[in-house]
Amino acid sequence: MPTRTQCEQICRFPGQIKHGNTIHPPKDHYLVGERIFYYCDKGYNLNNENILECKNESIWSKSKPFCKKD
């Protein structure tokens, strides 16, 4: 009986942020529903929410945030 191949949708890592990092070590790709948590170094604040979620069609829920000096 032939097996059915199913392609999984993935999101590529959107990249590190200047003056910040991710809470968990970054991966090359993320499955739908997986999240990335960003934070800023001391003396900086995020301009946006710190959580990005991989959505259908291999897109992230939001743009990657950036850190602004206090």
Steps between C-alpha positions, in 0.01 A plus 500: 500500500656836402566747777370852484758775522400811687699821489531687827484875489790666675618851578865593468669666797442876451837589651652645813430853615763762575538564876288193577459127457255209509412325827568154350781421256376569145424218258534497120126446457180497705181300452160667487401594856855526633608831651808715541540718809722809467642724772720810511823560685499719811447864405284413195127440446316307231302708252242222454379177664773253581325187366488394135299192400548293184171507309360314200655579163841526672456855627562650843215653702681837527809678377819435691528756784797725561655648811499874568727671751318612818 
